[in-house]
Each structure stands twice: as structure tokens, then as C-alpha cells.
Amino acid sequence: MKSFDPAEFNQNIRNNAREVIIDYQLIKPKERVAVGLSGGKDSILTLHILVELMEELDFELVAVL
């Protein structure tokens, strides 16, 4: 198993998510994306990654509690 430092690990997760979103056209420009927040680590991580990708992929983000 490859060992990552924390910054490299975070960047790898972000890059993988970005590739999947682009490859499968999951988010289109000018689209509004809602993330349901349960308070768990998965929904928080998803929101964090999408916030980082908002400008690059040109979409609006809404968090739903």
C-alpha cells in the first residue's frame, strides 16, 4: 500500500473525485448541486471537495440540513 503524507492524501482524494465528476459528467456548468448533510464524515467530506471544485467546474452548491 502506498504511503501518503496528509496533504498528498487529501490532494489524491480531491483529484480522484474531480476525475469521476468530469469522466461521468456528473456536474454540468451552471448546474445547482445540493448536498444533504447528515453530520457524518462522508457528507462533510463531499461538501468540502465540492466547495473546492465549484469555481473550476462552474456550478452552484447548496447544503441541505
Biopython code that builds the backbone (N, CA, C, O; Angstrom):
import numpy as np
from Bio.PDB.StructureBuilder import StructureBuilder

atoms = [
    (1, "MET", "N", (0.831, -1.176, 0.000)),
    (1, "MET", "CA", (0.000, 0.000, 0.000)),
    (1, "MET", "C", (0.877, 1.240, 0.000)),
    (1, "MET", "O", (1.856, 1.321, 0.742)),
    (2, "LYS", "N", (0.517, 2.207, -0.839)),
    (2, "LYS", "CA", (1.290, 3.440, -0.937)),
    (2, "LYS", "C", (1.048, 4.313, 0.289)),
    (2, "LYS", "O", (-0.084, 4.455, 0.752)),
    (3, "SER", "N", (2.125, 4.892, 0.805)),
    (3, "SER", "CA", (2.023, 5.766, 1.970)),
    (3, "SER", "C", (1.966, 7.222, 1.515)),
    (3, "SER", "O", (2.750, 7.634, 0.659)),
    (4, "PHE", "N", (1.050, 7.999, 2.075)),
    (4, "PHE", "CA", (0.895, 9.415, 1.738)),
    (4, "PHE", "C", (1.121, 10.264, 2.975)),
    (4, "PHE", "O", (0.821, 9.848, 4.094)),
    (5, "ASP", "N", (1.653, 11.455, 2.762)),
    (5, "ASP", "CA", (1.587, 12.415, 3.849)),
    (5, "ASP", "C", (0.176, 13.009, 3.795)),
    (5, "ASP", "O", (-0.483, 12.891, 2.761)),
    (6, "PRO", "N", (-0.311, 13.641, 4.865)),
    (6, "PRO", "CA", (-1.696, 14.111, 4.899)),
    (6, "PRO", "C", (-2.083, 15.037, 3.737)),
    (6, "PRO", "O", (-3.171, 14.895, 3.181)),
    (7, "ALA", "N", (-1.227, 15.963, 3.372)),
    (7, "ALA", "CA", (-1.542, 16.879, 2.269)),
    (7, "ALA", "C", (-1.643, 16.127, 0.949)),
    (7, "ALA", "O", (-2.534, 16.401, 0.145)),
    (8, "GLU", "N", (-0.741, 15.189, 0.722)),
    (8, "GLU", "CA", (-0.754, 14.390, -0.507)),
    (8, "GLU", "C", (-2.000, 13.504, -0.555)),
    (8, "GLU", "O", (-2.607, 13.339, -1.613)),
    (9, "PHE", "N", (-2.375, 12.938, 0.584)),
    (9, "PHE", "CA", (-3.570, 12.106, 0.660)),
    (9, "PHE", "C", (-4.815, 12.923, 0.299)),
    (9, "PHE", "O", (-5.641, 12.481, -0.499)),
    (10, "ASN", "N", (-4.946, 14.114, 0.890)),
    (10, "ASN", "CA", (-6.090, 14.982, 0.615)),
    (10, "ASN", "C", (-6.142, 15.375, -0.854)),
    (10, "ASN", "O", (-7.218, 15.388, -1.452)),
    (11, "GLN", "N", (-5.012, 15.691, -1.431)),
    (11, "GLN", "CA", (-4.962, 16.063, -2.847)),
    (11, "GLN", "C", (-5.353, 14.887, -3.733)),
    (11, "GLN", "O", (-6.029, 15.066, -4.747)),
    (12, "ASN", "N", (-4.937, 13.705, -3.359)),
    (12, "ASN", "CA", (-5.283, 12.494, -4.121)),
    (12, "ASN", "C", (-6.795, 12.246, -4.100)),
    (12, "ASN", "O", (-7.385, 11.918, -5.129)),
    (13, "ILE", "N", (-7.413, 12.401, -2.939)),
    (13, "ILE", "CA", (-8.871, 12.239, -2.821)),
    (13, "ILE", "C", (-9.576, 13.266, -3.707)),
    (13, "ILE", "O", (-10.503, 12.924, -4.441)),
    (14, "ARG", "N", (-9.139, 14.519, -3.638)),
    (14, "ARG", "CA", (-9.750, 15.582, -4.438)),
    (14, "ARG", "C", (-9.598, 15.294, -5.927)),
    (14, "ARG", "O", (-10.558, 15.436, -6.684)),
    (15, "ASN", "N", (-8.412, 14.893, -6.351)),
    (15, "ASN", "CA", (-8.170, 14.608, -7.768)),
    (15, "ASN", "C", (-9.026, 13.442, -8.266)),
    (15, "ASN", "O", (-9.561, 13.488, -9.373)),
    (16, "ASN", "N", (-9.150, 12.404, -7.448)),
    (16, "ASN", "CA", (-9.981, 11.261, -7.839)),
    (16, "ASN", "C", (-11.443, 11.667, -7.975)),
    (16, "ASN", "O", (-12.113, 11.263, -8.926)),
    (17, "ALA", "N", (-11.939, 12.458, -7.039)),
    (17, "ALA", "CA", (-13.326, 12.930, -7.113)),
    (17, "ALA", "C", (-13.527, 13.788, -8.358)),
    (17, "ALA", "O", (-14.532, 13.645, -9.056)),
    (18, "ARG", "N", (-12.589, 14.670, -8.637)),
    (18, "ARG", "CA", (-12.662, 15.542, -9.819)),
    (18, "ARG", "C", (-12.718, 14.711, -11.096)),
    (18, "ARG", "O", (-13.534, 14.976, -11.978)),
    (19, "GLU", "N", (-11.861, 13.718, -11.195)),
    (19, "GLU", "CA", (-11.833, 12.864, -12.392)),
    (19, "GLU", "C", (-13.155, 12.136, -12.598)),
    (19, "GLU", "O", (-13.650, 12.061, -13.722)),
    (20, "VAL", "N", (-13.733, 11.600, -11.524)),
    (20, "VAL", "CA", (-15.009, 10.887, -11.636)),
    (20, "VAL", "C", (-16.110, 11.850, -12.076)),
    (20, "VAL", "O", (-16.909, 11.519, -12.953)),
    (21, "ILE", "N", (-16.156, 13.032, -11.477)),
    (21, "ILE", "CA", (-17.179, 14.025, -11.840)),
    (21, "ILE", "C", (-17.069, 14.396, -13.309)),
    (21, "ILE", "O", (-18.083, 14.490, -14.001)),
    (22, "ILE", "N", (-15.864, 14.607, -13.790)),
    (22, "ILE", "CA", (-15.654, 15.000, -15.190)),
    (22, "ILE", "C", (-15.900, 13.824, -16.127)),
    (22, "ILE", "O", (-16.619, 13.969, -17.116)),
    (23, "ASP", "N", (-15.321, 12.664, -15.837)),
    (23, "ASP", "CA", (-15.450, 11.498, -16.718)),
    (23, "ASP", "C", (-16.897, 11.071, -16.923)),
    (23, "ASP", "O", (-17.286, 10.687, -18.026)),
    (24, "TYR", "N", (-17.690, 11.138, -15.859)),
    (24, "TYR", "CA", (-19.080, 10.694, -15.940)),
    (24, "TYR", "C", (-20.074, 11.848, -16.093)),
    (24, "TYR", "O", (-21.288, 11.651, -16.033)),
    (25, "GLN", "N", (-19.536, 13.057, -16.293)),
    (25, "GLN", "CA", (-20.351, 14.260, -16.487)),
    (25, "GLN", "C", (-21.426, 14.373, -15.403)),
    (25, "GLN", "O", (-22.598, 14.600, -15.701)),
    (26, "LEU", "N", (-21.012, 14.214, -14.149)),
    (26, "LEU", "CA", (-21.948, 14.246, -13.039)),
    (26, "LEU", "C", (-22.430, 15.653, -12.723)),
    (26, "LEU", "O", (-23.535, 15.831, -12.209)),
    (27, "ILE", "N", (-21.610, 16.654, -13.027)),
    (27, "ILE", "CA", (-21.986, 18.047, -12.794)),
    (27, "ILE", "C", (-21.712, 18.825, -14.070)),
    (27, "ILE", "O", (-20.606, 18.799, -14.611)),
    (28, "LYS", "N", (-22.734, 19.511, -14.533)),
    (28, "LYS", "CA", (-22.608, 20.312, -15.757)),
    (28, "LYS", "C", (-22.493, 21.785, -15.385)),
    (28, "LYS", "O", (-22.975, 22.184, -14.324)),
    (29, "PRO", "N", (-21.863, 22.610, -16.237)),
    (29, "PRO", "CA", (-21.731, 24.041, -15.953)),
    (29, "PRO", "C", (-23.090, 24.690, -15.681)),
    (29, "PRO", "O", (-24.097, 24.354, -16.305)),
    (30, "LYS", "N", (-23.089, 25.612, -14.748)),
    (30, "LYS", "CA", (-24.259, 26.399, -14.337)),
    (30, "LYS", "C", (-25.304, 25.587, -13.581)),
    (30, "LYS", "O", (-26.377, 26.107, -13.275)),
    (31, "GLU", "N", (-25.015, 24.331, -13.275)),
    (31, "GLU", "CA", (-25.950, 23.477, -12.562)),
    (31, "GLU", "C", (-25.938, 23.819, -11.070)),
    (31, "GLU", "O", (-24.939, 24.317, -10.550)),
    (32, "ARG", "N", (-27.043, 23.549, -10.393)),
    (32, "ARG", "CA", (-27.124, 23.700, -8.942)),
    (32, "ARG", "C", (-27.041, 22.303, -8.337)),
    (32, "ARG", "O", (-27.816, 21.415, -8.695)),
    (33, "VAL", "N", (-26.093, 22.114, -7.415)),
    (33, "VAL", "CA", (-25.869, 20.817, -6.779)),
    (33, "VAL", "C", (-26.210, 20.943, -5.304)),
    (33, "VAL", "O", (-25.724, 21.846, -4.623)),
    (34, "ALA", "N", (-27.044, 20.039, -4.812)),
    (34, "ALA", "CA", (-27.400, 20.024, -3.392)),
    (34, "ALA", "C", (-26.709, 18.851, -2.714)),
    (34, "ALA", "O", (-26.685, 17.739, -3.240)),
    (35, "VAL", "N", (-26.152, 19.114, -1.545)),
    (35, "VAL", "CA", (-25.525, 18.064, -0.740)),
    (35, "VAL", "C", (-26.309, 17.960, 0.563)),
    (35, "VAL", "O", (-26.402, 18.925, 1.321)),
    (36, "GLY", "N", (-26.867, 16.791, 0.812)),
    (36, "GLY", "CA", (-27.569, 16.557, 2.068)),
    (36, "GLY", "C", (-26.562, 16.270, 3.167)),
    (36, "GLY", "O", (-25.753, 15.349, 3.050)),
    (37, "LEU", "N", (-26.609, 17.055, 4.233)),
    (37, "LEU", "CA", (-25.645, 16.906, 5.325)),
    (37, "LEU", "C", (-26.265, 16.148, 6.494)),
    (37, "LEU", "O", (-27.238, 16.595, 7.102)),
    (38, "SER", "N", (-25.690, 15.015, 6.786)),
    (38, "SER", "CA", (-26.152, 14.215, 7.916)),
    (38, "SER", "C", (-25.338, 14.530, 9.164)),
    (38, "SER", "O", (-25.719, 14.162, 10.275)),
    (39, "GLY", "N", (-24.222, 15.208, 8.971)),
    (39, "GLY", "CA", (-23.311, 15.470, 10.078)),
    (39, "GLY", "C", (-22.188, 14.451, 10.147)),
    (39, "GLY", "O", (-21.269, 14.583, 10.955)),
    (40, "GLY", "N", (-22.262, 13.437, 9.300)),
    (40, "GLY", "CA", (-21.219, 12.410, 9.269)),
    (40, "GLY", "C", (-20.039, 12.825, 8.410)),
    (40, "GLY", "O", (-20.096, 13.817, 7.683)),
    (41, "LYS", "N", (-18.991, 12.063, 8.505)),
    (41, "LYS", "CA", (-17.756, 12.408, 7.797)),
    (41, "LYS", "C", (-17.906, 12.327, 6.278)),
    (41, "LYS", "O", (-17.253, 13.087, 5.563)),
    (42, "ASP", "N", (-18.744, 11.430, 5.771)),
    (42, "ASP", "CA", (-18.893, 11.302, 4.320)),
    (42, "ASP", "C", (-19.535, 12.537, 3.702)),
    (42, "ASP", "O", (-19.046, 13.055, 2.698)),
    (43, "SER", "N", (-20.630, 13.011, 4.297)),
    (43, "SER", "CA", (-21.298, 14.183, 3.722)),
    (43, "SER", "C", (-20.458, 15.445, 3.899)),
    (43, "SER", "O", (-20.457, 16.312, 3.025)),
    (44, "ILE", "N", (-19.752, 15.558, 5.008)),
    (44, "ILE", "CA", (-18.886, 16.722, 5.234)),
    (44, "ILE", "C", (-17.729, 16.720, 4.232)),
    (44, "ILE", "O", (-17.397, 17.767, 3.677)),
    (45, "LEU", "N", (-17.117, 15.572, 3.995)),
    (45, "LEU", "CA", (-16.028, 15.471, 3.026)),
    (45, "LEU", "C", (-16.520, 15.788, 1.617)),
    (45, "LEU", "O", (-15.844, 16.485, 0.861)),
    (46, "THR", "N", (-17.701, 15.274, 1.267)),
    (46, "THR", "CA", (-18.278, 15.556, -0.052)),
    (46, "THR", "C", (-18.480, 17.057, -0.227)),
    (46, "THR", "O", (-18.116, 17.616, -1.262)),
    (47, "LEU", "N", (-19.055, 17.709, 0.775)),
    (47, "LEU", "CA", (-19.257, 19.156, 0.711)),
    (47, "LEU", "C", (-17.925, 19.880, 0.561)),
    (47, "LEU", "O", (-17.804, 20.783, -0.267)),
    (48, "HIS", "N", (-16.947, 19.505, 1.333)),
    (48, "HIS", "CA", (-15.627, 20.151, 1.284)),
    (48, "HIS", "C", (-14.996, 20.023, -0.105)),
    (48, "HIS", "O", (-14.474, 21.001, -0.641)),
    (49, "ILE", "N", (-15.040, 18.847, -0.675)),
    (49, "ILE", "CA", (-14.465, 18.631, -2.009)),
    (49, "ILE", "C", (-15.209, 19.454, -3.051)),
    (49, "ILE", "O", (-14.587, 20.075, -3.912)),
    (50, "LEU", "N", (-16.532, 19.462, -2.978)),
    (50, "LEU", "CA", (-17.318, 20.213, -3.961)),
    (50, "LEU", "C", (-17.083, 21.714, -3.839)),
    (50, "LEU", "O", (-17.069, 22.414, -4.851)),
    (51, "VAL", "N", (-16.899, 22.221, -2.622)),
    (51, "VAL", "CA", (-16.579, 23.643, -2.449)),
    (51, "VAL", "C", (-15.284, 23.968, -3.186)),
    (51, "VAL", "O", (-15.188, 25.003, -3.845)),
    (52, "GLU", "N", (-14.302, 23.101, -3.080)),
    (52, "GLU", "CA", (-13.021, 23.323, -3.759)),
    (52, "GLU", "C", (-13.154, 23.273, -5.285)),
    (52, "GLU", "O", (-12.365, 23.902, -5.991)),
    (53, "LEU", "N", (-14.136, 22.538, -5.797)),
    (53, "LEU", "CA", (-14.294, 22.365, -7.247)),
    (53, "LEU", "C", (-15.300, 23.337, -7.877)),
    (53, "LEU", "O", (-15.405, 23.403, -9.102)),
    (54, "MET", "N", (-16.037, 24.089, -7.055)),
    (54, "MET", "CA", (-17.103, 24.962, -7.557)),
    (54, "MET", "C", (-16.640, 25.916, -8.667)),
    (54, "MET", "O", (-17.254, 25.968, -9.733)),
    (55, "GLU", "N", (-15.589, 26.651, -8.426)),
    (55, "GLU", "CA", (-15.138, 27.645, -9.404)),
    (55, "GLU", "C", (-14.640, 26.973, -10.682)),
    (55, "GLU", "O", (-14.987, 27.390, -11.788)),
    (56, "GLU", "N", (-13.837, 25.947, -10.524)),
    (56, "GLU", "CA", (-13.266, 25.259, -11.684)),
    (56, "GLU", "C", (-14.343, 24.650, -12.585)),
    (56, "GLU", "O", (-14.265, 24.753, -13.809)),
    (57, "LEU", "N", (-15.344, 24.017, -11.976)),
    (57, "LEU", "CA", (-16.372, 23.323, -12.753)),
    (57, "LEU", "C", (-17.618, 24.191, -12.977)),
    (57, "LEU", "O", (-18.560, 23.752, -13.637)),
    (58, "ASP", "N", (-17.636, 25.395, -12.446)),
    (58, "ASP", "CA", (-18.687, 26.389, -12.687)),
    (58, "ASP", "C", (-20.082, 25.892, -12.329)),
    (58, "ASP", "O", (-20.954, 25.787, -13.192)),
    (59, "PHE", "N", (-20.285, 25.588, -11.057)),
    (59, "PHE", "CA", (-21.608, 25.183, -10.592)),
    (59, "PHE", "C", (-21.921, 25.860, -9.268)),
    (59, "PHE", "O", (-21.032, 26.384, -8.596)),
    (60, "GLU", "N", (-23.193, 25.840, -8.904)),
    (60, "GLU", "CA", (-23.651, 26.401, -7.645)),
    (60, "GLU", "C", (-23.838, 25.257, -6.659)),
    (60, "GLU", "O", (-24.239, 24.158, -7.043)),
    (61, "LEU", "N", (-23.549, 25.514, -5.404)),
    (61, "LEU", "CA", (-23.619, 24.469, -4.383)),
    (61, "LEU", "C", (-24.552, 24.898, -3.260)),
    (61, "LEU", "O", (-24.490, 26.030, -2.781)),
    (62, "VAL", "N", (-25.414, 23.979, -2.849)),
    (62, "VAL", "CA", (-26.350, 24.221, -1.742)),
    (62, "VAL", "C", (-26.221, 23.079, -0.758)),
    (62, "VAL", "O", (-26.255, 21.911, -1.144)),
    (63, "ALA", "N", (-26.071, 23.415, 0.518)),
    (63, "ALA", "CA", (-26.018, 22.405, 1.573)),
    (63, "ALA", "C", (-27.405, 22.311, 2.207)),
    (63, "ALA", "O", (-28.003, 23.326, 2.564)),
    (64, "VAL", "N", (-27.904, 21.097, 2.341)),
    (64, "VAL", "CA", (-29.233, 20.855, 2.907)),
    (64, "VAL", "C", (-29.059, 20.121, 4.228)),
    (64, "VAL", "O", (-28.426, 19.067, 4.287)),
    (65, "LEU", "N", (-29.629, 20.689, 5.289)),
    (65, "LEU", "CA", (-29.527, 20.076, 6.616)),
    (65, "LEU", "C", (-30.709, 19.191, 6.895)),
    (65, "LEU", "O", (-30.793, 18.592, 7.968)),
]
sb = StructureBuilder()
sb.init_structure("model")
sb.init_model(0)
sb.init_chain("A")
sb.init_seg("    ")
for serial, (resi, resn, name, xyz) in enumerate(atoms, 1):
    if name == "N":
        sb.init_residue(resn, " ", resi, " ")
    sb.init_atom(name, np.array(xyz, "f"), 0.0, 1.0, " ", f" {name:<3s}", serial, name[0])
structure = sb.get_structure()
